Amino acid sequence: MSMPEADDDRDERSSDEAFGRPGARLDRQAPYFRGFFFTLGVLTALVLGSAVQDAASALTLVLIATVLAVGLDPVVAFLVRRGLSRSLAVTAVAVGALVFVAVLVITIGGVLRTQVVTFIDDAPRLLDDLRRNRTVAQLDRKFHIISTVEDKIKNPGFAQSTFDTVFQAGLTAANAIVNTVVVFILTVYFLSALPQLKRAGYSLAPASRRARIGKLGDEILRRVGGFVIGAVLVALMAGSVTLVFTLSVGLGAYALPLAVLVALLDLVPLVGAILGASIVCLVGFATSLPVGITCVIFYVVYELIEGYVVYPRVMRATVDVPEYVTIVAVLVGGAVAGIVGALLALPTAAAVLLLVREVWVRRQDAV
């Protein structure tokens, strides 16, 4: 009974070896093998790095939208707890944001247009007033500042250069508007799908560790949301202080637009607060020299207090990051990746601190 089975085995073995007996497996420790796959890995890393660099602008918009979505999620969760479905809650938040931006543009744009028109109409009178000032007249006789400005204005190519500048500024503004629309749409999508995105991300972890990773992930997202809330609180404080200050120094006609502008710019790390203060100071100098000097002194003191006292303490309360880590993280993030780096530095630092404390330190304690 076993003879046919033996014949079948012999026939199968002979058919497998019809083209020769397979050789030994390639030695994975061979220099050629290791060199080839090392080179392949380096080339893959270079290609991926180049792709990330080419897509840096798009990835930046995605990161900003993600941070905004996580920051707005507590508002959506609050509305859901009040009985709304998540889709309706997200719609309400999106409509509220659009209304806020529209009111903002109307408020600031109207005042800005009025001031620009007034400045253009008053430009000849301002030059005459400068010439009548004794100090300015002496400086003009020595350095010919006003004469140079007048020559440039009268230059036949001034109109063309001005048009080119305005055109480039228009392109920049159009690009900023497009990026803002993209960020808004991505934020709404991420905000709607945030629970599904979290579940999908946590499902990639091993089942034995999924619960712990989920808790750590939720805490990281909570801290990112706390960062957004803290940044908004600091910006609201900056706007409120600006409103009170401008009303007290005689800039009441521009108080509300300047306060809103300072609050918005204060949301931009590093340069935003300085830019907002500079605008207020320019308006102060355009009003009178004493008001301008008062604005400079006030904002030098205020920026120091906000940057090194208020901001770190607010972030410690909302993100649970020590004050010195806040300052160092923002400075390093801004130096490495500019405004985006400064924006993401604090949430990143909060996540790293949490993982170090809950993962690394606990492993070290268990040894």
Sequence and secondary structure as in RCSB ss.txt:
>XXXX:A:sequence
MSMPEADDDRDERSSDEAFGRPGARLDRQAPYFRGFFFTLGVLTALVLGSAVQDAASALTLVLIATVLAVGLDPV
VAFLVRRGLSRSLAVTAVAVGALVFVAVLVITIGGVLRTQVVTFIDDAPRLLDDLRRNRTVAQLDRKFHIISTVE
DKIKNPGFAQSTFDTVFQAGLTAANAIVNTVVVFILTVYFLSALPQLKRAGYSLAPASRRARIGKLGDEILRRVG
GFVIGAVLVALMAGSVTLVFTLSVGLGAYALPLAVLVALLDLVPLVGAILGASIVCLVGFATSLPVGITCVIFYV
VYELIEGYVVYPRVMRATVDVPEYVTIVAVLVGGAVAGIVGALLALPTAAAVLLLVREVWVRRQDAV
>XXXX:A:secstr
  HHHHHHHHHHHHHHTTT        TTSHHHHHHHHHHHHHHHHHHHHHHHHTHHHHHHHHHHHHHHHHHHHH
HHHHHHTT  HHHHHHHHHHHHHHHHHHHHHHHHHHHHHHHHHHHHHHHHHHHHHHHSHHHHHHHHHH HHHHHH
HHHHSTTHHHHHHHHHHHHHHHHHHHHHHHHHHHHHHHHHHHTHHHHHHHHHHTS TTTHHHHHHHHHHHHHHHH
HHHHHHHHHHHHHHHHHHHHHHHTT GGGHHHHHHHHHHHTTSTTHHHHHHHHHHHHHHHHH HHHHHHHHHHHH
HHHHHIIIIIHHHHHHHHH   HHHHHHHHHHHHHHHHHHHHHHHHHHHHHHHHHIIIIIHHHHHH 
